[in-house]
Structures are given as C-alpha cells and as structure tokens.
C-alpha cells in the first residue's frame, strides 16, 4: 500500500514568485517599469497554468532586468524565477545554468549567508535530484542547510521546512538512518515553537508516520497517525482535504497489516471527503481501488464489485490509461477470487489491448 516516494515540501513556485515581487516592490527607489509589467504578467500566467505565456513574459522581464546593476535584487529574482519555471516544466538543462547564475547574483545582492541563497541552493538540489545526480543534489542540500542553521538558528520554527526537505531527499534514497533524525528534529522544533496541537505539527506527524510505514514499522506509525488525525479534525477540520489524505494513508497502515475491518471505514471516509471537496481529484479512483481490495479481503464481493466498476468508469473519463490498467488488474483478481473465469478473461484481454495502445500525450 505504501511506497517510498515522499512529497516534496519545498515552497511552491507561485509563493516564491510572490515573495520575490514583494521584496522588490518594497525596495527603496522602486518605480513602475517594463520589467515590473512583464514580471507581474508572468506570475499571473503561471498562476493560471499558462506556462508558455509565463515563459514569454519572464524572458522579456529578464531582458529588461539585464539593464540593472549586478547587485540589483530585481535581476537576481528574475533569473531565479525563470529557473524555477523551467524546473516546473522539467527543462532541467535550461534551469540548471540559470540557478547557478541566480546564486551568484543573490550572493552579491543579499550576502552569501542569506536565506534566499539557501532556498536557491535547495531548488538547484531538487534539479539535480530530478536528473538523478544524487551526489550533486546532496551537496547543494547540505550547503543550504548550513546557511539556514547560521541564519535562523538551531531552534527557529522556520528550520522545520529545510530539515524536512533534506529528510525527504534521504528517504527517497532509502537512506532511512539519515532521514529519521532530521524528521524527528523537525517535529520537535515544530512542537516547541508552534504547540502540540498546531496544524503543521499534525502534518509533520502524518508524514513521519508514512516514513515509518514505508519501512514496515507500523507500531511506530500508528500512534502518529492517530494523533495527526485528531489534530487535523480540529484544524483545518473533519472534512478538509488534508484530513482526507491522513485518513487514506492511515487506512493503508491497517491494510498492510491485514486489518481490513479497520481500514475500510478510513478509506470510505477519505473517499467521501475527496468527492465533496474535489470531485475531479485523480486520487479518488485510487482510493476506490484500495477500498475494493479491502472489501474483497472481507468477502464483501457485491460491494467490492460496485466500487471497482465506479473506479473503472472514473478512470475512463479521466483518460488515465496507467491507472485504468492497474485498476483492471485488481478487478480481474476480484473476479478470479469468485471463480468467474470467463469475466476475468475478458478483463485480461482488455488489459492486453490497453497495454498495446500508446498512452495519450499529456
């Protein structure tokens, strides 16, 4: 049920762009310019998902920014923003040189030990990580951490995010021995600075629980999920998407241990929340498949059949070929469990046809 992929916790591009613009707009001597217009247009285009338009405007903004002095923060932020956009577009060969240039500019504009320099180092680390250059990625993550330690101090609440980011990197490499103390330190800082019942503390607990479950350490994961769920039900609330995610992963813990009767209500509630908050959420059919498995293992075949068919229908509408194949495999297993060989063979034939068909381009 669990895999070893951990969600990236770095700041979202839109938020970073907003921070950069706020910094420049509040700088002394700032005046309206072509650069300002292109930068704002690029940010708006990115926020709407129009990446081609965002690129066009950020490139134009950079052309204007090249007229500024090297120490001008506008030049540093413009180069950095374009690097971030190319990273989101997975154009790493274009992002990497821009990040390296942005780092040099930021060191001149802010100083070598500034948090913005550390953030750029982290993002460059992410770039190398995506290119599977783990050695280079680790080097930049560690450089960033050293700056954060110096700029923020060991016990600053803002240290939690970079600690988690470095821990995620090690967890993705299956280096659990290095990841665990970083997660624990981050959680300890959050508890001390934000309070035991803070929403971020709950999210960090859930993330740590997932980390333990990936390793099969369910006894360590279960109490963390319970506490995280209790916190999330209060803030942000019982029907919030964050609560639904915790419920789904908590259900996975019981599923992996064969406690299907305990997993079922958690999956059902997670699915209900997802359907209410975002009916188009691509995770919904995946939750349905998990629920179908749980129902099968309890001999609730009629209920499982309805659940699988609903998942198949949803995946067909979403045109998710990979997800559909995975779902059909589970449905075929469901049919075989009931000795419905003819129906199972038909599903198997459809799986072969889908595998032979090229996946639709994104």
Buried (B, 14 or more C-beta within 10 A) or exposed (E): BBEEEBEBBBBEBEEBBBEBBEBBEEEEEEEEBEBBBBBBBBBBBBEEEBBEBBBBBBBBBBEBBEEBEEEBBBBBBBBBBBBBBBBBBEBBEBBBEBBBBBBBBBBBBBEEBBBBBBBBBBBBBBBBBBBEBBEBBBBBBEBBBEBBBEBBEEEEBBBBBBBBBBBBBBBBBEBBEBBBEBBBBBBBBBBEBBEEEBBBBBBBBBBBBBBBBBBEBBEBBBEBBBBBBEBBBEBBEEEBBBBBBBBBBBBBBBBBBEBBEBBBEBBBBBBBBBBEBEEEBEBBBBBBBBBBBBBBBBEBBEBBBEBBBBBBEBBBEBEBBEBBBBBBBBBBBBBBBBEBEEBBEEBBEBBEEBEEEEEEEE
